[in-house]
């Protein structure tokens, strides 16, 4: 069997019990870049580990090769875990891998994880919904293809909702300008959450018109999550997480 497992946003104690059980019995684990060291430490000692992570413009292994590798290991009779940061089905390409596995008649299961939107927002004291602020949430990719986006900016610029952009740091200025151009108020609050749920978590607050100073100074280190909406104004009073007490050290660039 292949288990597509969500590792959550970093804190190992946010891993589900089912995910932990699969890591303990796994014979082969293929893991992504944004799986914390503390979660990797929960893998059983006999498992073979393979890094197949992706960074911007740098994929260690092409996606189609990952798909076929999962099929190959499973057909050799191995208990395989495909370990992904966050949740497999939210910007994790889990759907693509599931399609390949089912087409090859491989036994497969999906174990959801806490996605960055809910995990990082909660640890930053920013409720994604609130009766006084937002009645809906949109999860959006921040990647722009060739500097352009086909996103429905008019719909995204409506009031009464929270926008969460994944992978949006490098296109932050373009995202903010597009929202302003389509009618969202320039003073709409935004938050950049850096390395959420870890000892390096830092929440940088600004607005569409006035980006956080740390962004202009180049002091923000991925992974980051961008939250836009009036719920961000609650961070000042609802922030509860003590980073010094975090169970995860944080993410760093390294050779795997």
Residue pairs with C-beta under 8 A, 6 or more apart in sequence:
1 74
1 79
1 80
1 106
1 107
1 108
1 109
2 70
2 73
2 74
2 80
2 81
2 82
2 101
2 106
2 107
2 108
2 109
3 22
3 26
3 79
3 80
3 81
3 82
3 108
3 109
3 110
3 111
4 82
4 84
4 88
4 94
4 97
4 98
4 108
4 109
4 110
4 111
5 19
5 22
5 23
5 81
5 82
5 83
5 84
5 88
5 111
5 113
6 16
6 19
6 84
6 85
6 86
6 87
6 88
6 92
6 111
6 112
6 113
6 114
6 115
7 15
7 19
7 31
7 32
7 34
7 35
7 36
7 39
7 83
7 84
7 85
7 86
7 113
8 14
8 15
8 39
8 85
8 86
8 113
8 114
8 119
8 197
9 85
9 86
9 114
9 115
9 116
9 119
9 120
9 196
9 197
10 34
10 36
10 38
10 39
10 85
10 119
10 195
10 196
10 197
10 198
10 248
10 250
10 251
11 36
11 38
11 119
11 123
11 197
11 198
11 246
11 247
11 248
12 36
12 38
12 39
12 41
12 42
12 247
12 248
13 247
14 113
14 114
14 119
14 197
15 39
15 42
15 113
16 111
16 112
16 113
18 111
19 111
19 113
20 42
22 79
22 81
22 111
23 29
23 39
23 42
23 43
23 44
23 47
23 81
23 83
24 42
24 43
24 44
25 44
25 79
26 43
26 44
26 47
26 79
26 80
26 81
27 46
27 47
27 48
27 78
27 79
27 80
28 47
28 48
28 50
28 73
28 78
28 79
28 80
28 81
29 43
29 47
29 48
29 49
29 50
29 80
29 81
29 83
30 50
30 52
30 66
30 69
30 70
30 80
30 81
30 82
30 83
31 40
31 49
31 50
31 51
31 52
31 53
31 83
31 84
32 52
32 53
32 54
32 83
32 84
32 85
32 92
33 51
33 53
33 54
33 55
33 85
33 251
33 256
34 53
34 85
34 86
34 223
34 251
35 83
35 84
35 85
36 198
36 248
36 249
36 250
36 251
37 248
37 249
38 247
38 248
38 249
39 83
39 248
40 49
43 49
43 81
47 81
50 69
51 60
51 256
52 60
52 61
52 66
52 69
53 60
53 256
54 60
56 167
56 170
60 256
61 69
63 93
63 96
66 82
66 97
67 96
67 97
67 100
67 101
68 100
70 80
70 82
70 97
70 100
70 101
70 106
71 100
71 101
71 104
71 106
73 80
74 80
74 101
74 106
74 107
74 108
75 104
75 106
82 88
82 94
82 97
84 92
84 93
84 94
84 113
85 92
85 113
85 116
85 223
86 92
86 113
86 114
86 115
86 116
86 119
87 94
87 112
87 113
87 114
87 115
88 94
88 97
88 110
88 111
88 112
88 113
89 95
89 110
89 112
90 115
90 117
90 139
90 166
91 139
91 141
91 166
91 167
94 110
98 108
98 110
101 108
102 108
115 139
116 166
116 196
116 223
116 225
117 128
117 137
117 139
117 164
117 166
117 225
118 128
119 196
119 197
120 193
120 196
120 197
120 201
120 225
121 127
121 128
121 164
121 193
121 196
121 225
121 227
123 193
123 196
123 197
123 201
123 241
124 191
124 193
124 196
124 201
124 203
124 227
124 235
124 239
124 241
125 234
125 235
125 237
125 238
125 239
125 240
125 241
126 191
126 193
126 203
126 227
126 231
126 232
126 234
126 235
126 238
127 133
127 231
127 234
127 238
128 134
128 137
128 162
128 164
128 227
128 231
129 135
129 136
129 137
129 162
129 231
130 231
130 234
133 162
133 229
133 230
133 231
133 233
133 234
134 160
134 161
134 162
134 229
134 230
134 231
135 160
135 161
136 160
136 161
136 162
137 161
137 162
137 163
137 164
138 156
138 161
138 162
138 163
138 164
139 164
139 166
140 151
140 156
140 163
140 164
140 165
140 166
140 168
141 165
141 166
141 167
141 168
142 165
142 166
142 167
142 168
142 169
142 170
142 171
142 172
142 175
142 226
143 167
143 168
143 171
144 171
144 174
147 174
149 174
149 178
151 178
153 178
153 179
153 181
153 182
154 182
154 183
156 163
156 179
156 182
156 184
157 179
157 182
157 183
157 184
158 184
159 184
159 185
161 229
162 227
162 228
162 229
162 231
163 179
163 226
163 227
163 228
163 229
164 225
164 226
164 227
164 228
165 175
165 225
165 226
165 227
165 228
166 225
168 175
168 224
168 226
169 192
169 220
169 222
169 224
169 226
172 192
172 211
172 215
172 226
173 211
175 226
176 190
176 208
176 209
176 211
179 188
179 208
179 228
180 186
180 208
180 209
184 208
184 228
185 208
186 207
186 208
186 209
187 207
187 208
187 209
188 207
188 208
188 228
188 229
188 230
189 205
189 206
189 207
189 228
189 229
189 230
189 232
189 233
190 205
190 206
190 207
190 208
190 211
190 226
190 227
190 228
190 232
191 203
191 204
191 205
191 206
191 226
191 227
191 232
191 235
192 203
192 204
192 206
192 212
192 214
192 215
192 220
192 224
192 225
192 226
193 201
193 202
193 203
193 204
193 224
193 225
193 226
193 227
194 200
194 201
194 202
194 203
194 204
194 220
194 221
194 222
194 223
194 224
195 201
195 202
195 221
195 223
195 224
195 250
195 251
196 223
196 225
197 241
197 246
197 248
198 243
198 246
198 248
198 249
198 250
198 251
199 243
199 244
199 246
199 248
199 249
199 250
200 221
200 243
200 249
200 250
200 251
201 241
201 243
201 246
201 250
202 214
202 243
203 235
203 239
204 212
204 213
204 214
204 215
204 220
205 212
205 232
205 235
205 236
206 212
206 213
206 215
208 228
212 220
214 220
222 251
223 251
